[in-house]
Amino acid sequence: MKLRRLRTEDAGFDAALAALTRYDAAQDDAVEATARAIVADVRKRGDAAVLQYTRKFDRIEAPSMQALEVPRARMDAALAGLPAAQAAALREAAARVRSFHERQRSQSWEYTEADGTRLGQRVTPVEKVGVYVPGGKAAYPSTVLMNVLPAKVAGVNLVIMVSPNAEPLVLAAAALAGVDRVIAIGGAQAVAALAYGTESVPRVDKIVGPGNAYVAAAKRQVFGQVGIDMIAGPSEILVIGDGTTPADWIAMDLFSQAEHDEIAQSILLSPSAVYLDAVEASMVKLLPTLPRRKVIEASLSARGALIQTRSLDEACAIADRIAPEHLELSVEDPEALLPKLRHAGAIFLGRWSSEAIGDYCAGPNHVLPTSGTARFSSPLGVYDFQKRTSIVGVSQGGAGTLGRLAATLAEGEGLQAHARAAEMRFK
């Protein structure tokens, strides 16, 4: 395994770090063109187009869209049929995710000024949400919980899950999370059906959930017609270590993201060269024991690194520059470092806080900003499924005071109709 080693004190470090962390999100023209054609066709032909692409890409022969609807009884049976330990784990994870997100719910508020003018903000849920859950080779029940439960906590009326060939564990999670409808479709055609609506699929207001390049392209293309969560980049983990956490633990934490795919990123920052050596030795030792070792090795060779810093403070500064999806503070005193950090999707405090726990059951959402976007964006949450509407109730007395202000400003902008509309209420 080829694993790069960098030192912040070396000449050219900044350029090397920039090259290492740069992710080229350039869109594949062929993928974009294919997705665009599918989206346009579904928009034009509705169910017929969805059925055609479902046969072509998912190899599912269905006489009608109704045949692709997963009955509620099948979802409930999937939940009832889980092994006891698996069912208990899924229920406990769901309870923890729900409990965390209930604390995020925003409330409406108002206040009344002295002249009786009433101002405020009304918070209401998005009405309809589509959740994309990948299907096929792997099962992603955690994706269901993390995308559906915040929507349900927000009060979304209708949650439609689209997932081709959904595994029983995914259907069980859907039943547990309260999904209203499950339709066995996928790809760009599923995104288009949710965005524009068909004879059988209601048009939704927002689409969330991960998918392949065609799903991402379709989400990008329908944005504006509907809201979307984000266009996610590769998975990332950055660990700051002071040498007090067992090297094997850190090695496995780095592997936990590298095993996602060949372009995932795993980085360790530490002031101790001896510790970096120990972690590297652990990685060499443990890698052959893992089923996805080829993916891990490719990921680490392409985008992984062990970086020696001058201090933990410098490690924090570099972490802020990278703005990683997951940041582990695997140090003796994580609370001392926390105030020095601003940019990360999620921060894990101390040696016991494995990022893998956050992926499944800690409670906070695992849908996180990637590729440095944690500088300006946040994890998926209840707030993504709530809208804010301003409330303005001007009193008769306020119409005079505020009307004069508005008229003066409108005249300055050359918008006479605005000025007259305000003046009519106090003249």
HUSULKA-V907334 format. One record per run of one state. SS is the DSSP state (2 for helix, 1 for strand, 0 for the rest). FROM is the first residue (numbers start at 1). TO is the last residue. If there is no record, write none. Layout:
BEGIN
ss=SS from=FROM to=TO
ss=SS from=FROM to=TO
END
This chain:
BEGIN
ss=0 from=1 to=3
ss=1 from=4 to=7
ss=0 from=8 to=12
ss=2 from=13 to=21
ss=0 from=22 to=28
ss=2 from=29 to=45
ss=0 from=46 to=46
ss=2 from=47 to=57
ss=0 from=58 to=64
ss=2 from=65 to=68
ss=1 from=69 to=70
ss=0 from=71 to=71
ss=2 from=72 to=80
ss=0 from=81 to=83
ss=2 from=84 to=102
ss=0 from=103 to=108
ss=1 from=109 to=112
ss=0 from=113 to=117
ss=1 from=118 to=125
ss=0 from=126 to=127
ss=1 from=128 to=132
ss=0 from=133 to=140
ss=2 from=141 to=154
ss=0 from=155 to=157
ss=1 from=158 to=162
ss=0 from=163 to=167
ss=2 from=168 to=177
ss=0 from=178 to=180
ss=1 from=181 to=183
ss=0 from=184 to=186
ss=2 from=187 to=196
ss=0 from=197 to=205
ss=1 from=206 to=208
ss=0 from=209 to=212
ss=2 from=213 to=222
ss=1 from=223 to=223
ss=0 from=224 to=225
ss=1 from=226 to=228
ss=0 from=229 to=235
ss=1 from=236 to=241
ss=0 from=242 to=246
ss=2 from=247 to=258
ss=0 from=259 to=264
ss=1 from=265 to=270
ss=0 from=271 to=272
ss=2 from=273 to=287
ss=0 from=288 to=292
ss=2 from=293 to=303
ss=0 from=304 to=304
ss=1 from=305 to=308
ss=0 from=309 to=311
ss=2 from=312 to=322
ss=0 from=323 to=325
ss=1 from=326 to=330
ss=0 from=331 to=333
ss=2 from=334 to=338
ss=0 from=339 to=345
ss=1 from=346 to=349
ss=0 from=350 to=354
ss=2 from=355 to=360
ss=0 from=361 to=372
ss=2 from=373 to=375
ss=0 from=376 to=381
ss=2 from=382 to=385
ss=1 from=386 to=393
ss=0 from=394 to=395
ss=2 from=396 to=413
ss=0 from=414 to=415
ss=2 from=416 to=423
ss=0 from=424 to=427
END
